[in-house]
Amino acid sequence: MRRRNFPPADAGRRTAAGRGDGAELTHPVVRTGFDRFAADGYQLVAGKKFGIIANPTAIESDLTHEVDVMHAAAAVNLTAVFGPEHGFRGTAQAGGGEGTYTDPKTGLPVYNMYGTDVADTVTLVRQSGVQALGFDIQDVGARFYTYIWTMYLGLVAAAVLGIPFIVLDRPNPLGGARPSGPVMHPGLETFVGMKPICQQHAMTVGELALLFNDHFVPADAGGRKAELTVVAMRGWRRGMYYDQTGLPWVMPSPNMPTPDTALMYYGLCLFEGANLSEGRGTTRPFELITAPYIDYHWLDALNAELETNGVHGTRFREEYVRPTFDKYENTVCGGLQCYITDRGSFDAITTAVAMLVTVRRRYPDGFGWQYPGRDAIWVDKLSGSDWIRTSVDAGKDTAEIVAGWQAELAEFARLRKEYLMYPEDDPS
């Protein structure tokens, strides 16, 4: 069953919020799904044992964590928390969780949902004893950011167990105006992409949940859909970037320090699938792309590619770093820092392809798709097919590679349109 529920807003509950850039606190323009859920007295879960999938981003606009708020509230019976990748408290690095434990602050059981499959998730949720399950995590708009797949597994578990699933919606920090990139192909499904959506989906988690529930959940839940409620935001409109919301930015993961990082991540994360550092171990992850074999010639080659292939909204600067962990730890690397000059025309996926094309041409003896300890076709699993890898290896230019996924992107865009809750001309 598909439900949409928009509880009444609480007009008297405006509190201070920051822009996420260290500036002074301001009043938020946007009220999140949790704001409205709480203002309605948690009626959606009244009389039920409630569990929530959450991490450090699950905050009120005054920076108080929602788990603390609900734990202290008589109107809601919060009995369990479920942690995604990086954990409920956010202490784990990429590819890790915090395990299952008792939260020392609240005494609540915390169940690890990272790396689980459908059967594991059903078992966890059943074991927890919850009678309703919620999701409130700040997403960053990329298919391979794993929180949306933890949400998906929660949806499936709720459908199997016949309990309500509530998504407390939050902004897409990329604005959510324009999907881009290739669609996931069959046979490459992993925790960084379980279902055929495009690389930059341009949807909120609530919109994704509606799409997932209609098109994918029944196949994994014995033909059932979840009893889904999306608690919509108020004041967010499509095309609104995070710094326009007035909401405070909390790092969704250790290598996502600012909203600007998210604007790079959905494309430049493809360098996880090559033998260049994607900036982990530096203070500018997904902006600094480097390797020991790179020198100043890459900048010249890339600038030429940008001019002839319609890559807009970006410029680059030569940079040298010594990563403190992850790839090339304590090794001097040369490369580039990516800057956004016009975020309205910038596309991180197209930019990443241009970078891959030029680094492959300029450094044929140094460049490779595999790094020790990494999957040899990890870039395929990130991008959703072998198209980018094989096209770069074949010497295709950026425009030709980007053209190769436009048909599948257009098909996904048509599907996506049915589930959009926040039109550009309607701020409510």
C-alpha positions in Angstrom: 0.0 0.0 0.0 1.2 3.5 -0.9 0.3 6.4 1.4 1.4 10.0 1.6 0.9 11.8 4.9 1.6 15.4 5.4 1.0 16.2 9.1 0.2 19.9 9.9 3.1 22.1 10.4 3.8 23.6 13.8 4.1 27.3 13.1 5.3 28.2 16.6 8.3 25.9 16.6 10.9 27.8 14.7 14.4 27.5 16.2 17.9 28.5 15.3 19.7 26.7 12.6 23.1 27.2 10.8 24.1 27.2 7.2 26.7 24.5 7.7 29.6 26.8 6.8 30.6 28.0 10.3 28.5 31.1 9.9 26.0 32.5 12.4 22.8 30.6 13.2 19.7 31.6 11.3 16.1 30.6 11.2 15.5 27.7 8.8 13.5 28.2 5.7 12.8 24.4 5.5 11.0 22.3 8.1 12.0 18.7 7.9 9.9 15.6 8.1 10.9 15.1 11.7 9.8 18.6 12.6 6.3 17.9 11.4 6.3 14.3 12.8 7.1 15.7 16.3 4.8 18.7 16.0 1.9 16.3 15.3 2.7 14.5 18.6 4.1 11.4 16.9 0.5 10.3 16.0 1.7 8.1 13.2 3.3 5.7 15.7 0.9 6.2 18.7 0.7 3.1 20.8 3.4 1.3 18.9 7.0 0.3 19.8 8.9 2.5 17.4 12.4 1.9 15.9 14.3 4.4 13.8 17.1 4.1 11.2 19.3 7.1 12.0 22.8 8.5 12.2 24.3 11.8 13.4 22.3 13.8 10.8 19.0 12.9 12.5 18.8 16.3 14.3 16.3 19.0 15.0 17.1 22.4 13.7 18.5 23.4 17.2 21.1 20.6 16.8 19.5 18.2 19.3 19.5 14.6 18.2 16.1 13.2 17.5 16.8 10.0 19.3 17.5 12.0 22.5 14.3 14.0 21.9 12.1 10.9 21.4 13.7 9.0 24.2 12.6 11.8 26.6 9.2 12.2 25.1 6.2 10.5 26.7 4.2 10.7 23.4 6.4 8.2 21.6 7.7 4.8 22.6 11.1 4.6 21.0 12.5 1.2 21.7 15.3 0.6 19.1 17.8 2.3 16.8 19.2 0.9 13.6 22.6 2.1 12.3 23.7 2.4 8.6 27.2 2.5 7.2 29.5 4.5 9.5 27.2 3.7 12.4 24.5 5.4 14.4 27.0 7.7 16.0 29.1 8.0 12.9 32.5 6.6 14.1 33.2 4.1 11.4 35.1 4.9 8.2 33.9 3.9 4.7 32.8 0.3 4.4 32.3 -0.2 8.1 29.6 -0.1 10.7 29.6 0.1 14.5 28.1 -3.3 15.2 25.2 -4.1 17.5 25.4 -2.6 21.0 23.6 -0.7 23.7 23.7 3.1 23.3 25.3 4.4 26.5 23.4 7.7 26.4 19.9 6.4 26.1 20.2 2.7 27.0 18.5 1.8 23.7 19.6 -1.2 21.7 21.4 -0.2 18.4 21.3 -2.8 15.6 23.8 -2.7 12.8 22.1 -2.6 9.4 25.1 -2.0 7.2 26.0 -4.9 4.9 22.9 -6.8 5.6 20.7 -8.5 3.1 16.9 -8.9 3.0 16.8 -12.0 5.3 19.3 -10.4 7.8 17.3 -7.2 7.9 14.0 -9.0 8.5 15.6 -11.0 11.3 17.0 -7.8 12.9 13.7 -5.9 12.8 11.8 -8.9 14.1 14.3 -9.4 16.9 14.0 -5.8 17.9 10.3 -6.2 18.5 9.4 -2.8 16.9 5.9 -2.4 15.6 6.7 0.6 13.3 10.0 1.5 11.7 11.2 4.9 10.6 14.0 6.4 8.6 15.7 9.8 9.0 19.1 10.2 7.5 20.5 13.1 5.4 21.2 11.7 1.9 23.6 13.3 -0.6 21.9 12.4 -3.8 24.1 9.7 -5.3 23.1 6.1 -6.1 26.2 4.7 -4.4 25.7 6.5 -1.1 24.6 3.5 0.8 22.0 5.0 3.1 19.2 4.8 0.5 19.8 1.0 0.3 19.6 0.6 4.0 16.3 2.5 3.7 15.3 0.1 0.9 16.1 -3.0 3.1 14.0 -1.4 5.9 11.1 -1.0 3.5 11.3 -4.6 2.5 11.5 -5.8 6.1 8.5 -3.7 7.0 6.5 -5.2 4.0 7.5 -8.7 5.0 6.6 -8.2 8.7 3.4 -6.1 8.0 4.5 -3.1 10.0 4.3 0.6 9.0 7.4 2.3 7.6 7.7 6.1 8.0 10.2 8.2 6.1 11.0 11.6 7.6 12.0 13.5 4.6 15.1 15.8 4.2 16.5 17.9 1.4 18.5 16.6 -1.5 21.6 18.8 -1.1 22.1 18.8 -4.9 18.8 20.6 -5.4 17.0 17.6 -6.9 16.3 19.4 -10.2 18.0 17.4 -12.8 18.9 13.6 -12.8 22.2 12.7 -14.5 24.4 9.7 -15.2 24.1 6.1 -16.2 21.5 3.7 -14.8 22.5 0.5 -12.8 22.6 -2.5 -15.1 21.6 -6.1 -14.0 24.4 -8.2 -12.7 26.3 -5.4 -11.0 24.1 -5.0 -7.9 25.9 -4.4 -4.6 25.3 -2.3 -1.5 26.4 0.8 -3.6 23.5 0.1 -6.0 20.8 -2.5 -5.5 18.3 -1.3 -8.1 18.2 0.4 -11.5 18.2 4.1 -10.7 20.6 6.6 -12.3 23.8 7.8 -10.7 22.5 11.2 -9.6 18.8 10.5 -9.0 17.7 14.0 -8.1 15.1 12.8 -5.6 14.6 13.1 -1.9 14.7 10.0 0.3 10.9 10.2 0.6 10.4 10.3 -3.1 12.8 7.4 -3.6 10.9 5.4 -1.0 7.7 5.9 -2.9 9.4 4.7 -6.1 11.1 1.8 -4.4 7.9 0.6 -2.8 6.0 0.6 -6.0 8.6 -0.9 -8.3 11.1 -3.0 -6.4 9.9 -3.9 -2.9 7.2 -6.5 -4.0 9.8 -8.6 -5.8 11.9 -8.9 -2.6 8.9 -9.1 -0.1 6.8 -11.9 -1.5 4.6 -9.6 -3.6 3.9 -7.2 -0.8 4.4 -3.5 -0.5 5.2 -1.7 2.7 2.6 0.4 4.5 4.6 3.5 3.7 4.1 7.0 4.9 6.3 9.9 3.8 6.3 12.9 6.1 7.0 15.7 3.7 9.2 18.8 4.4 7.6 22.2 4.4 9.3 25.0 2.5 11.6 23.0 0.3 11.3 23.4 -3.4 13.0 21.5 -6.2 16.2 23.3 -7.2 16.9 24.5 -3.6 20.5 23.8 -2.6 21.4 22.9 0.9 22.8 26.3 1.8 19.5 27.9 0.9 17.5 25.8 3.4 18.8 27.4 6.6 19.3 24.0 8.1 22.5 23.1 9.9 24.8 20.7 8.0 25.9 17.7 10.0 28.5 15.5 8.2 26.5 12.5 6.9 29.8 10.5 6.8 33.4 11.1 7.8 34.4 12.2 4.3 31.4 14.4 3.6 32.4 17.5 5.6 30.3 20.2 3.7 27.4 20.5 1.3 30.0 21.5 -1.4 31.6 18.0 -1.0 28.2 16.5 -2.0 28.2 18.6 -5.2 31.5 16.8 -6.2 30.9 13.4 -4.7 28.2 12.0 -7.0 30.7 12.1 -9.9 34.3 12.2 -8.6 33.6 9.2 -6.3 34.2 7.3 -9.5 37.9 7.7 -8.8 37.4 5.1 -6.0 37.4 2.7 -9.0 40.8 3.8 -10.3 44.3 3.9 -9.1 44.1 7.6 -8.1 43.3 8.9 -4.7 39.8 10.4 -4.5 41.0 12.7 -1.6 40.4 10.5 1.4 43.1 11.2 3.8 43.1 14.9 2.9 41.0 17.7 4.1 39.2 18.0 0.7 37.8 14.5 -0.1 36.3 14.2 -3.6 37.8 17.6 -4.6 41.5 16.5 -4.7 42.2 13.8 -7.2 45.9 12.7 -7.2 48.4 9.9 -7.7 52.2 9.5 -7.5 52.5 9.4 -11.3 50.6 12.6 -12.0 52.4 15.9 -12.8 51.5 19.3 -14.0 50.7 18.1 -17.6 47.3 16.7 -16.5 46.0 20.2 -16.0 46.8 21.3 -19.6 45.3 18.1 -21.1 42.1 18.5 -19.0 41.6 22.1 -19.9 41.7 21.2 -23.6 39.2 18.4 -23.1 36.8 20.8 -21.3 36.9 23.3 -24.1 36.1 20.8 -26.9 33.5 18.6 -25.1 31.0 21.0 -23.5 32.0 20.5 -19.9 30.8 23.5 -17.9 30.8 25.1 -14.5 34.2 24.0 -13.3 37.9 24.9 -13.2 41.0 23.1 -11.9 44.1 23.9 -10.0 47.4 21.9 -9.9 47.9 20.4 -6.4 50.3 18.1 -4.5 49.3 16.3 -1.3 50.4 13.5 1.0 47.3 11.5 2.1 47.3 10.5 5.8 45.3 7.3 5.2 43.6 5.2 2.5 45.2 5.2 -1.0 48.9 6.3 -1.2 49.1 6.9 2.6 52.1 9.0 3.4 53.1 9.2 -0.3 53.5 12.5 -2.2 50.9 12.7 -5.0 50.4 15.2 -7.8 47.0 16.0 -9.3 44.2 18.5 -9.3 41.7 20.3 -7.1 38.3 20.7 -8.7 36.4 23.9 -8.3 32.8 24.7 -9.1 32.4 28.0 -10.9 28.6 27.6 -11.7 26.7 25.0 -9.9 23.7 25.4 -12.1 25.7 24.1 -15.1 28.1 21.9 -13.3 27.7 18.1 -13.6 30.1 16.1 -11.5 29.7 12.9 -13.6 30.5 14.6 -16.9 33.5 16.3 -15.2 34.7 13.0 -13.7 34.5 11.4 -17.2 36.6 14.2 -18.7 39.2 13.7 -15.9 39.3 9.9 -16.5 39.6 10.4 -20.3 42.5 12.8 -20.0 44.4 10.9 -17.3 44.2 7.7 -19.3 45.5 9.4 -22.4 48.3 11.4 -20.6 49.6 8.6 -18.3 49.0 5.3 -20.1 51.7 3.6 -18.2 50.6 4.8 -14.8 46.8 4.8 -15.0 44.8 1.7 -14.1 41.4 0.7 -12.8 42.6 -1.4 -10.0 44.3 -0.5 -6.7 45.7 -3.1 -4.3 42.9 -4.4 -2.1 40.1 -3.0 -4.3 37.7 -4.8 -6.7 39.1 -4.9 -10.2 35.8 -3.7 -11.7 34.7 -1.5 -8.8 34.2 1.4 -11.2 31.6 -0.7 -13.0 29.7 -1.2 -9.8 29.9 2.5 -9.0 28.8 3.6 -12.4 26.3 0.8 -13.0 27.9 -0.8 -16.1 31.2 -1.3 -17.9 30.4 1.6 -20.3 32.7 4.2 -18.7 35.6 1.9 -18.2 35.6 0.3 -21.6 34.9 3.6 -23.4 37.8 5.4 -21.6 40.1 2.4 -22.5 38.9 2.6 -26.1 40.0 6.3 -26.3 36.5 7.8 -26.7 36.1 11.5 -25.8 33.9 12.8 -23.0 30.9 13.9 -25.2 30.7 10.4 -26.8 30.8 8.6 -23.4 28.2 10.9 -21.9 25.9 10.4 -24.9 26.1 6.6 -24.4 23.7 6.7 -21.3 21.2 9.3 -22.4 18.5 6.9 -23.5 18.5 4.9 -20.2 18.6 8.2 -18.3 15.6 9.5 -20.2 13.7 6.3 -19.3 14.5 6.7 -15.6 13.6 10.4 -15.7 10.1 9.5 -16.9 9.7 7.0 -14.1 11.0 9.4 -11.5 8.6 12.2 -12.5 5.6 10.2 -11.2 7.1 10.3 -7.6 8.2 13.9 -7.3 6.6 15.6 -4.3 8.2 19.1 -4.5 7.6 20.9 -7.7 9.8 24.0 -8.4 6.9 26.4 -8.3 5.4 25.1 -5.0 7.6 25.7 -1.9 5.2 23.6 0.3 
